[in-house]
């Protein structure tokens, strides 16, 4: 069959072939291929387009390039590893880099979360964590604990388990039947908390809704509750003070495992190794990805409390204890990238740097309060969500137009619905923070 080169000859530089064959993820494929916007290289805080235009990265790629682009230490570590051991299976075998990275990650986690299982993405980490919870209760003699509790507007990737406990409607409606026995807490966003700086105060016991679900289903049926400490992908929903503490208290009292999805918040985004440390709350299972390798090689991981691991392993008959894993779990190149990334974080003190910038970041993004179209601003650490009033006839179109205009003007932002989401690399300067905010401010003035 003759290749479909539809889309070639668009006049865009950097394309030597057509666009049709790549089915792009989470993309308006028809719109993109009619007017593609391409990235060709990256270094530090900037991307470059094939035409040579510089684009300031206001989103750390996709929440993941925390140490900035093109870090020599990471690039060289990957090259050395590829030349030494390009692949080594971890089913009944192992290689040193995977064990070394697991030990380094365990040292970063809250005390007790020191059993590390490697995956390839945040989606795989979420499904792995859910399987761990189910396996733990079965090993504990409570096989009736099969129910999983997520949260409305939560995002836990796009595999079947994560989609089921996730609470973003568009991600769920397209696929019909999902994992049985899932329920959801309400989202934590409240209109009266608009323009709160940092964590909002609340007189409402939002986490107390979990008690209602426990009473409805019975604690003996519930395996785990999974939440993002800060719900980022849906538009930066910051938990009210006391919310996560209350979830921890209720889950512990009822023997329910608490899972923190830290695919975005881990590795300095809040100025600490994990959101668990930032909030002072230790879950039973913690998922991570993105910043683990500075996105140089795909990798995810799940940290479990020792009692979860011990129960699953000790209760199993001789042989394989946990029938789960991936061909590329602990891949040598990913492990090398992870070790080099952790070294960069440590040597450049990037977590402390992010903590030191958080106040300046907060002041800067809240300068947009009162700007045209802006109805709310939410922030924590080096994250911000700027919510816009939707167009009456076209929800999401206003923010998407700003996304395109910002890119064409030299700034990468992310939008979800009518919310602009920002999460710059942790190497961002105060001047670059001002530039990000000022450029968005200009676009808010010119976009109807």
C-alpha positions as CSV (number, residue, x, y, z in Angstrom):
1,X,0.0,0.0,0.0
2,X,1.3,3.5,-0.9
3,X,2.1,5.5,2.3
4,X,-0.3,8.2,3.2
5,X,1.8,11.4,3.2
6,X,-1.2,13.7,3.7
7,X,0.1,16.7,5.6
8,X,3.5,16.9,3.8
9,X,4.3,20.1,2.1
10,X,2.5,22.3,4.7
11,X,5.3,24.8,4.5
12,X,6.5,23.9,8.0
13,X,10.3,23.4,8.3
14,X,11.7,20.2,10.0
15,X,9.3,17.7,8.3
16,X,10.8,15.3,5.8
17,X,7.7,13.1,5.7
18,X,3.9,13.3,6.2
19,X,2.0,13.5,9.4
20,X,-0.7,10.9,8.9
21,X,0.9,7.8,10.3
22,X,1.5,9.0,13.9
23,X,-1.8,8.7,15.8
24,X,-1.0,11.4,18.4
25,X,-2.0,11.0,22.1
26,X,-4.5,13.4,23.8
27,X,-4.4,15.5,20.6
28,X,-6.9,17.1,18.2
29,X,-5.2,15.1,15.4
30,X,-7.2,16.8,12.6
31,X,-6.4,20.3,13.9
32,X,-2.8,19.6,14.6
33,X,-2.1,18.0,11.2
34,X,-3.7,21.0,9.5
35,X,-1.5,23.4,11.4
36,X,1.4,21.5,13.1
37,X,3.6,23.1,15.8
38,X,6.8,21.2,16.2
39,X,9.7,21.1,18.6
40,X,13.2,20.3,17.3
41,X,15.7,20.7,20.3
42,X,15.9,21.8,23.9
43,X,18.4,23.1,26.3
44,X,18.0,24.5,29.8
45,X,14.7,26.4,30.1
46,X,14.1,26.5,26.3
47,X,12.8,24.5,23.4
48,X,13.6,25.4,19.8
49,X,11.4,24.9,16.8
50,X,12.6,23.6,13.5
51,X,12.6,27.2,12.2
52,X,15.0,28.1,15.1
53,X,12.5,30.0,17.3
54,X,13.1,29.9,21.0
55,X,10.2,28.8,23.2
56,X,10.4,29.3,27.0
57,X,9.2,26.1,28.8
58,X,6.5,27.0,31.3
59,X,5.4,23.4,31.9
60,X,8.6,21.4,32.3
61,X,7.6,19.6,29.1
62,X,4.6,17.7,30.5
63,X,5.3,18.3,34.3
64,X,8.4,16.1,33.9
65,X,11.7,18.0,33.0
66,X,12.3,19.2,36.5
67,X,16.1,19.7,36.1
68,X,15.8,21.5,32.8
69,X,16.5,20.2,29.3
70,X,19.6,18.5,27.9
71,X,21.4,17.9,31.2
72,X,24.9,16.7,30.2
73,X,25.2,14.5,33.3
74,X,22.0,12.6,32.4
75,X,22.8,12.4,28.6
76,X,26.2,11.0,29.3
77,X,25.0,8.4,31.8
78,X,22.5,7.1,29.3
79,X,25.2,6.9,26.6
80,X,27.6,5.0,28.9
81,X,24.9,2.6,29.9
82,X,23.8,1.9,26.4
83,X,27.4,1.0,25.5
84,X,27.8,-1.3,28.5
85,X,24.4,-3.0,29.0
86,X,21.6,-2.0,26.6
87,X,19.0,-4.3,28.1
88,X,18.9,-6.7,31.0
89,X,15.7,-8.6,32.0
90,X,14.5,-8.3,35.6
91,X,12.3,-11.4,35.6
92,X,14.3,-13.9,37.8
93,X,17.5,-12.0,36.9
94,X,18.8,-8.5,37.7
95,X,21.4,-5.9,37.0
96,X,23.2,-3.5,39.5
97,X,21.7,-0.3,38.3
98,X,18.1,-1.3,39.2
99,X,19.1,-2.2,42.7
100,X,21.2,0.9,43.1
101,X,18.3,3.2,42.0
102,X,15.8,1.4,44.2
103,X,18.1,2.0,47.2
104,X,18.5,5.7,46.2
105,X,14.7,6.1,45.8
106,X,14.0,4.4,49.1
107,X,16.2,6.9,50.9
108,X,14.1,9.8,49.4
109,X,10.8,8.3,50.5
110,X,9.0,8.9,53.8
111,X,10.2,6.4,56.4
112,X,9.0,2.9,55.8
113,X,8.2,3.3,52.1
114,X,11.3,1.4,51.1
115,X,10.2,-1.3,48.7
116,X,10.4,-0.1,45.2
117,X,8.8,-1.6,42.1
118,X,9.7,-0.2,38.7
119,X,7.3,0.5,35.9
120,X,7.6,2.6,32.7
121,X,5.1,5.4,33.2
122,X,2.7,7.0,35.7
123,X,-0.2,5.0,34.2
124,X,1.6,1.7,34.9
125,X,2.5,2.9,38.4
126,X,-1.1,3.6,39.2
127,X,-2.3,0.2,38.0
128,X,0.6,-1.5,39.9
129,X,-0.3,0.3,43.1
130,X,-3.9,-0.8,42.8
131,X,-2.8,-4.4,42.2
132,X,-0.5,-4.2,45.2
133,X,-3.4,-3.1,47.4
134,X,-5.6,-6.0,46.2
135,X,-2.8,-8.5,46.6
136,X,-2.0,-7.2,50.1
137,X,-5.6,-7.7,51.4
138,X,-5.8,-11.2,49.8
139,X,-2.6,-12.2,51.4
140,X,-3.9,-10.8,54.7
141,X,-6.9,-13.1,54.5
142,X,-9.3,-10.3,53.5
143,X,-10.1,-11.2,49.9
144,X,-13.4,-9.4,50.1
145,X,-11.6,-6.1,50.1
146,X,-11.8,-5.4,46.4
147,X,-13.4,-2.0,46.2
148,X,-11.2,1.0,45.1
149,X,-12.0,4.6,45.9
150,X,-10.8,7.4,43.7
151,X,-11.8,11.1,43.5
152,X,-13.8,13.1,41.0
153,X,-11.5,15.1,38.7
154,X,-8.6,12.8,39.7
155,X,-6.2,11.6,37.1
156,X,-4.3,8.3,37.5
157,X,-3.2,7.7,33.9
158,X,-5.0,5.9,31.1
159,X,-4.7,2.2,31.8
160,X,-7.9,0.5,32.8
161,X,-7.4,0.6,36.5
162,X,-6.2,4.2,36.5
163,X,-9.1,5.2,34.2
164,X,-11.6,3.6,36.5
165,X,-10.4,5.3,39.7
166,X,-9.8,8.5,37.8
167,X,-12.5,11.1,37.8
168,X,-12.1,13.1,34.6
169,X,-15.3,12.5,32.5
170,X,-13.8,12.7,29.1
171,X,-11.2,10.0,29.9
172,X,-13.9,7.6,31.1
173,X,-16.9,8.1,28.8
174,X,-15.2,6.9,25.6
175,X,-14.5,3.3,26.9
176,X,-17.7,2.0,28.5
177,X,-17.2,-0.8,31.1
178,X,-14.3,-0.3,33.4
179,X,-13.0,-2.0,36.6
180,X,-16.0,-3.1,38.7
181,X,-16.5,-1.9,42.3
182,X,-15.1,1.6,42.1
183,X,-16.5,4.7,43.9
184,X,-15.4,8.3,44.0
185,X,-15.0,11.1,46.6
186,X,-16.0,14.6,45.6
187,X,-13.4,16.9,44.2
188,X,-12.0,19.4,46.6
189,X,-12.5,22.6,44.6
190,X,-14.9,25.1,46.1
191,X,-16.0,28.4,44.5
192,X,-15.7,30.3,47.7
193,X,-11.9,29.5,47.8
194,X,-11.2,31.4,44.6
195,X,-7.9,33.2,44.4
196,X,-6.6,31.5,47.6
197,X,-2.8,31.6,47.9
198,X,-1.6,28.1,48.7
199,X,-3.9,25.8,50.7
200,X,-7.4,27.0,51.3
201,X,-9.0,26.9,54.7
202,X,-12.3,25.1,54.9
203,X,-15.0,24.6,57.5
204,X,-16.3,21.7,55.4
205,X,-15.1,18.2,56.3
206,X,-14.6,17.1,52.6
207,X,-12.5,14.1,53.6
208,X,-15.3,13.1,55.9
209,X,-17.2,12.0,52.8
210,X,-15.0,8.9,53.0
211,X,-16.8,7.9,56.1
212,X,-20.1,7.9,54.2
213,X,-18.6,5.6,51.5
214,X,-17.3,3.3,54.2
215,X,-20.7,3.1,55.8
216,X,-22.3,2.6,52.5
217,X,-20.1,-0.2,51.2
218,X,-18.6,-1.6,54.5
219,X,-15.0,-1.2,55.4
220,X,-14.5,-4.9,54.9
221,X,-15.0,-4.4,51.1
222,X,-12.6,-1.5,50.5
223,X,-9.0,-2.1,49.5
224,X,-7.6,1.3,48.9
225,X,-8.2,5.0,48.5
226,X,-6.1,6.7,45.8
227,X,-5.7,10.5,45.5
228,X,-3.2,13.0,44.1
229,X,-2.0,15.1,47.0
230,X,-2.5,18.1,44.5
231,X,-4.7,17.2,41.6
232,X,-2.6,18.7,38.8
233,X,-3.8,17.3,35.5
234,X,-7.3,18.5,36.0
235,X,-6.3,22.1,36.6
236,X,-4.4,22.3,39.9
237,X,-6.8,21.6,42.7
238,X,-5.0,22.3,46.0
239,X,-6.3,20.3,49.0
240,X,-7.7,22.4,51.9
241,X,-5.9,22.4,55.1
242,X,-6.5,19.2,57.1
243,X,-8.0,17.3,54.2
244,X,-5.1,14.8,53.6
245,X,-4.6,14.4,57.3
246,X,-8.2,13.4,57.7
247,X,-8.0,10.9,54.8
248,X,-5.0,9.3,56.5
249,X,-6.8,9.0,59.8
250,X,-9.9,7.5,58.3
251,X,-8.1,5.0,56.1
252,X,-5.8,3.9,58.9
253,X,-8.8,3.4,61.3
254,X,-10.6,1.2,58.8
255,X,-7.6,-0.9,57.6
256,X,-7.8,0.7,54.1
257,X,-4.6,1.4,52.2
258,X,-3.9,5.0,51.3
259,X,-2.2,5.6,47.9
260,X,-0.7,8.9,46.9
261,X,-0.3,9.4,43.2
262,X,2.8,11.5,43.1
263,X,3.6,11.1,39.4
264,X,3.7,14.9,39.2
265,X,4.3,16.1,42.7
266,X,7.4,13.9,43.5
267,X,10.9,15.2,42.8
268,X,10.7,18.8,44.0
269,X,7.6,20.2,42.5
270,X,6.5,21.3,46.0
271,X,10.0,22.0,47.2
272,X,10.4,18.6,48.8
273,X,11.3,15.1,47.5
274,X,7.6,14.2,47.8
275,X,4.3,15.8,48.5
276,X,4.0,13.3,51.3
277,X,7.0,14.9,53.0
278,X,5.8,18.4,52.2
279,X,2.4,17.7,53.9
280,X,3.9,15.5,56.6
281,X,1.7,12.6,55.8
282,X,3.0,9.1,54.9
283,X,0.7,7.0,52.6
284,X,1.0,3.2,52.4
285,X,1.8,3.2,48.7
286,X,3.3,6.1,46.6
287,X,3.5,6.3,42.8
288,X,6.0,8.3,40.8
289,X,7.3,8.8,37.2
290,X,7.9,12.0,35.2
291,X,10.7,13.7,37.2
292,X,12.3,10.4,38.2
293,X,14.5,10.4,35.1
294,X,14.0,14.1,34.1
295,X,11.9,12.5,31.3
296,X,15.1,11.6,29.4
297,X,14.0,7.9,29.4
298,X,10.5,6.7,30.3
299,X,10.3,5.2,33.8
300,X,8.0,5.0,36.7
301,X,8.1,3.4,40.1
302,X,5.9,2.5,43.1
303,X,7.1,2.7,46.7
304,X,5.3,0.5,49.2
305,X,5.5,0.3,52.9
306,X,7.5,-2.6,54.1
307,X,4.5,-4.3,55.7
308,X,2.7,-4.4,52.3
309,X,5.7,-6.1,50.7
310,X,6.3,-8.4,53.6
311,X,2.7,-9.6,53.7
312,X,2.5,-10.3,50.0
313,X,5.8,-12.1,49.9
314,X,5.6,-14.0,53.2
315,X,2.1,-15.3,52.5
316,X,2.9,-16.6,49.0
317,X,4.0,-20.2,48.4
318,X,7.5,-20.8,47.2
319,X,8.1,-19.2,43.8
320,X,6.8,-16.0,42.3
321,X,5.0,-13.9,45.0
322,X,3.5,-11.1,42.9
323,X,2.3,-12.0,39.4
324,X,2.9,-8.6,37.9
325,X,5.6,-6.7,36.0
326,X,6.8,-5.3,32.7
327,X,9.5,-6.3,30.2
328,X,11.2,-2.9,30.8
329,X,10.8,-2.8,34.6
330,X,14.1,-1.3,35.8
331,X,15.5,-1.0,32.3
332,X,19.2,-0.3,32.4
333,X,19.1,3.0,30.5
334,X,16.2,4.2,32.6
335,X,18.0,3.3,35.8
336,X,21.1,5.1,34.6
337,X,19.0,8.1,33.8
338,X,17.3,7.9,37.2
339,X,20.6,7.7,39.1
340,X,22.0,10.7,37.2
341,X,18.9,12.7,37.7
342,X,18.8,12.1,41.4
343,X,22.5,13.2,41.5
344,X,21.6,16.4,39.6
345,X,18.8,17.2,42.0
346,X,21.1,16.6,45.0
347,X,24.2,18.5,43.6
348,X,22.2,21.5,42.4
349,X,19.9,21.5,45.5
350,X,16.9,21.8,43.2
351,X,14.3,20.8,45.8
352,X,15.5,23.6,48.1
353,X,15.7,26.0,45.2
354,X,12.1,25.3,44.3
355,X,11.0,25.9,47.9
356,X,12.9,29.2,47.9
357,X,11.2,30.3,44.7
358,X,7.7,29.3,45.7
359,X,6.8,32.7,47.4
360,X,8.0,34.6,44.3
361,X,6.1,32.3,42.1
362,X,2.9,32.8,44.1
363,X,3.2,36.6,44.0
364,X,3.8,36.5,40.3
365,X,1.0,34.3,39.2
366,X,-1.5,36.1,41.4
367,X,-0.7,39.4,39.6
368,X,-3.1,38.0,37.0
369,X,-6.0,38.3,39.4
370,X,-8.3,40.9,37.8
371,X,-7.0,40.2,34.3
372,X,-9.5,39.7,31.6
373,X,-11.3,36.4,31.7
374,X,-9.6,35.1,34.9
375,X,-12.0,33.7,37.4
376,X,-9.6,31.9,39.7
377,X,-5.9,31.3,40.4
378,X,-4.6,28.3,42.4
379,X,-1.0,27.6,43.4
380,X,1.3,25.5,45.5
381,X,5.0,25.1,45.3
382,X,6.0,25.7,41.6
383,X,2.6,24.8,40.3
384,X,-0.2,27.1,39.3
385,X,-3.6,26.9,37.7
386,X,-5.2,30.0,36.1
387,X,-8.9,29.4,35.4
388,X,-10.6,31.3,32.7
389,X,-14.3,32.0,32.1
390,X,-15.4,29.7,29.2
391,X,-16.9,31.1,26.0
392,X,-20.6,30.5,26.3
393,X,-20.8,28.6,23.1
394,X,-17.4,26.9,23.1
395,X,-16.0,25.7,26.5
396,X,-12.2,25.1,26.3
397,X,-11.7,27.1,23.1
398,X,-10.5,30.3,24.8
399,X,-7.7,28.6,26.7
400,X,-6.8,26.5,23.6
401,X,-6.4,29.7,21.5
402,X,-4.2,31.2,24.2
403,X,-2.1,28.0,24.2
404,X,-1.5,28.4,20.4
405,X,-0.9,32.1,20.6
406,X,1.6,31.7,23.5
407,X,3.5,29.0,21.6
408,X,3.7,31.1,18.5
409,X,4.9,34.0,20.7
410,X,7.7,31.9,22.3
411,X,6.1,30.4,25.5
412,X,4.9,26.8,26.2
413,X,2.0,26.5,28.6
414,X,-0.5,23.7,29.2
415,X,-4.2,24.0,29.1
416,X,-6.9,21.6,30.3
417,X,-10.4,22.8,29.5
418,X,-10.4,26.5,30.3
419,X,-7.5,26.3,32.8
420,X,-3.9,27.3,32.1
421,X,-1.6,25.0,34.0
422,X,1.9,26.0,34.8
423,X,4.9,24.0,36.2
424,X,8.2,25.3,35.0
425,X,11.5,23.4,35.4
426,X,13.0,23.9,38.9
427,X,15.9,25.8,37.4
428,X,13.6,28.7,36.4
429,X,14.8,32.2,37.3
430,X,12.8,35.0,38.8
431,X,13.1,36.9,35.5
432,X,11.8,33.9,33.6
433,X,8.8,33.6,36.1
434,X,8.0,37.2,35.3
435,X,8.3,36.6,31.6
436,X,5.9,33.6,31.8
437,X,3.3,35.6,33.7
438,X,3.7,38.8,31.6
439,X,3.3,36.9,28.3
440,X,0.1,35.2,29.5
441,X,-1.1,38.6,30.6
442,X,-0.6,40.0,27.1
443,X,-2.5,37.1,25.6
444,X,-5.4,37.5,28.0
445,X,-5.8,41.1,26.7
446,X,-5.9,40.1,23.0
447,X,-7.9,36.9,23.1
448,X,-11.7,37.3,23.2
